[in-house]
Amino acid sequence: MDRANIESIIRENGYDDFKWISGKDVVVSQWPRFKCMYGCSSYGKKGTCPPSVPSVTECREFFCEYEHIAVIHFQKKLNKPEDRKEFSRKTNAKLLKLERAAFLAGHQKAFLLFMDECRMCEDCPGSRSECKNLQLSRPCPEGLGVDVFATVRKLGFPIEVLTDYKQAMNRYSFLMVE
């Protein structure tokens, strides 16, 4: 893989804060999936969220198929909690352009994980079979069982549990390429 070419594509799409990790170094655990099941209002309501995604074991195998994963860091401070949805939707739409650019550069295995749940549609029908934008929908790392905290800390990125919306959040997207 021509890492310099992919890095150029990442930068051309407006992302400068990223680091590389191998798929075997992505920490995949059961606990993020349980946090989805018992704490996320999107559980069972989106075709890109559990239980509509592969098992944790299948996800672990999936990540191991990649030697090159660019972890892209986003830091954002929001004025109010409801601003997160629009920020996520716009950011995820822009990230899809990055995935497409990597694919068109000859990286047929290019696959992106959104930095937040899929928000490509205002009203998600709740299943992959009814998805209105199959080509645009993507899961987030946590939905695939990624322990984002442990994974990004390996890279020296900041991440902490936030106690209120006055704090800047640190979010991460994963661009997998070969």
C-alpha positions as CSV (number, residue, x, y, z in Angstrom):
1,M,0.0,0.0,0.0
2,D,1.2,3.5,-0.8
3,R,0.7,5.2,2.5
4,A,2.0,8.5,1.3
5,N,-0.7,8.5,-1.4
6,I,-3.5,7.8,1.1
7,E,-2.1,10.4,3.5
8,S,-2.3,12.9,0.7
9,I,-5.9,12.0,0.0
10,I,-6.8,12.3,3.7
11,R,-5.2,15.7,3.9
12,E,-6.8,16.8,0.6
13,N,-10.2,16.0,2.2
14,G,-9.4,18.3,5.1
15,Y,-8.1,16.0,7.8
16,D,-4.7,16.6,9.3
17,D,-5.1,14.9,12.7
18,F,-4.7,11.2,12.1
19,K,-2.5,8.3,13.0
20,W,-2.1,4.7,11.6
21,I,-2.9,1.5,13.3
22,S,-3.0,-2.1,12.2
23,G,-6.3,-4.0,12.3
24,K,-4.9,-6.5,14.8
25,D,-4.2,-3.6,17.2
26,V,-7.8,-2.4,17.2
27,V,-9.3,-3.4,20.5
28,V,-12.5,-5.3,19.9
29,S,-14.5,-6.2,23.0
30,Q,-18.0,-7.2,24.2
31,W,-18.4,-4.2,26.5
32,P,-18.9,-1.5,23.8
33,R,-21.7,-3.7,22.4
34,F,-23.3,-4.0,25.8
35,K,-23.1,-0.2,26.2
36,C,-25.0,0.0,22.9
37,M,-27.6,-2.4,24.1
38,Y,-28.1,-0.8,27.5
39,G,-27.6,2.9,27.1
40,C,-28.0,4.0,23.5
41,S,-31.3,5.1,22.2
42,S,-30.4,4.0,18.7
43,Y,-30.0,0.3,19.7
44,G,-32.3,-1.7,17.4
45,K,-33.5,1.4,15.6
46,K,-30.8,1.8,12.9
47,G,-29.6,-0.6,10.3
48,T,-26.0,0.3,11.1
49,C,-26.3,-0.3,14.8
50,P,-26.6,-3.5,16.9
51,P,-28.3,-5.9,16.5
52,S,-28.2,-5.2,12.8
53,V,-24.4,-5.6,12.6
54,P,-22.1,-8.7,12.6
55,S,-21.2,-10.4,15.9
56,V,-18.2,-9.1,17.9
57,T,-16.3,-12.2,16.8
58,E,-17.0,-11.4,13.1
59,C,-16.0,-7.8,13.7
60,R,-12.7,-8.8,15.2
61,E,-12.0,-11.0,12.2
62,F,-13.0,-8.1,9.9
63,F,-10.5,-5.7,11.5
64,C,-7.7,-8.3,11.2
65,E,-8.1,-8.2,7.4
66,Y,-6.6,-4.7,7.4
67,E,-2.9,-3.8,8.0
68,H,-3.6,-0.1,7.4
69,I,-6.2,1.9,9.3
70,A,-6.1,5.6,9.6
71,V,-7.7,6.8,12.8
72,I,-8.9,10.3,12.3
73,H,-9.4,12.6,15.3
74,F,-12.1,15.2,15.6
75,Q,-12.3,17.6,18.5
76,K,-15.5,19.6,18.8
77,K,-17.1,21.8,21.5
78,L,-20.9,22.1,21.1
79,N,-23.1,24.8,22.4
80,K,-26.0,22.5,23.2
81,P,-26.5,18.7,23.2
82,E,-28.9,18.7,20.2
83,D,-26.1,20.3,18.0
84,R,-24.3,16.9,18.0
85,K,-26.8,15.4,15.4
86,E,-26.1,18.0,12.8
87,F,-22.4,18.1,13.4
88,S,-22.3,14.3,13.1
89,R,-24.4,14.2,9.9
90,K,-22.3,16.8,8.1
91,T,-19.0,15.2,9.3
92,N,-20.1,11.7,8.3
93,A,-21.2,13.0,4.8
94,K,-17.8,14.5,4.3
95,L,-16.1,11.4,5.5
96,L,-17.9,9.4,2.8
97,K,-16.1,11.5,0.2
98,L,-12.8,10.5,1.8
99,E,-13.7,6.8,1.6
100,R,-14.7,7.2,-2.1
101,A,-11.5,9.1,-2.9
102,A,-9.5,6.2,-1.4
103,F,-11.5,3.7,-3.3
104,L,-11.0,5.6,-6.6
105,A,-7.3,5.7,-5.9
106,G,-7.2,1.9,-6.3
107,H,-7.9,0.8,-2.7
108,Q,-10.8,-1.5,-3.4
109,K,-11.0,-2.5,0.3
110,A,-11.5,1.1,1.5
111,F,-14.1,1.1,4.2
112,L,-15.0,3.8,6.6
113,L,-16.5,3.8,10.1
114,F,-18.3,6.9,11.0
115,M,-17.2,9.0,14.0
116,D,-20.8,8.7,15.4
117,E,-23.8,6.7,14.6
118,C,-25.1,6.9,11.0
119,R,-27.3,10.0,10.6
120,M,-27.5,10.1,6.8
121,C,-31.3,10.0,6.9
122,E,-33.6,12.1,9.2
123,D,-35.8,9.1,9.8
124,C,-34.0,5.8,9.7
125,P,-36.4,2.8,9.0
126,G,-34.3,0.8,11.4
127,S,-33.1,-2.1,9.3
128,R,-30.6,-2.7,6.6
129,S,-33.3,-4.2,4.3
130,E,-35.3,-1.0,4.5
131,C,-32.3,1.4,4.4
132,K,-33.0,4.4,2.1
133,N,-29.2,5.0,1.5
134,L,-27.5,1.7,1.5
135,Q,-24.5,3.1,-0.3
136,L,-24.1,5.9,2.2
137,S,-24.8,4.2,5.5
138,R,-21.9,3.0,7.7
139,P,-21.6,1.8,11.2
140,C,-19.6,3.5,14.0
141,P,-16.7,1.8,15.7
142,E,-18.5,1.2,18.9
143,G,-21.3,-0.6,17.1
144,L,-18.8,-3.1,15.8
145,G,-17.4,-3.7,19.3
146,V,-14.4,-1.4,19.1
147,D,-13.2,-0.2,22.5
148,V,-12.4,3.3,21.1
149,F,-10.9,4.4,24.4
150,A,-8.3,1.6,24.5
151,T,-7.6,1.8,20.8
152,V,-7.0,5.5,20.5
153,R,-5.0,5.7,23.7
154,K,-2.6,3.3,22.1
155,L,-2.0,6.0,19.6
156,G,-1.6,8.8,22.2
157,F,-4.9,10.5,21.2
158,P,-7.0,12.2,23.9
159,I,-10.2,10.7,25.1
160,E,-12.0,11.0,28.4
161,V,-15.6,10.5,29.6
162,L,-17.3,13.9,29.4
163,T,-19.3,15.2,32.4
164,D,-21.1,18.1,30.6
165,Y,-21.5,19.7,27.2
166,K,-19.2,22.5,28.0
167,Q,-16.3,20.2,27.5
168,A,-14.8,19.5,24.0
169,M,-15.5,16.0,22.8
170,N,-13.0,13.8,21.0
171,R,-14.4,11.6,18.3
172,Y,-12.8,9.2,16.0
173,S,-13.4,7.8,12.5
174,F,-11.6,4.8,11.1
175,L,-10.6,4.6,7.4
176,M,-9.5,1.1,6.5
177,V,-7.4,0.7,3.4
178,E,-5.1,-1.8,1.8
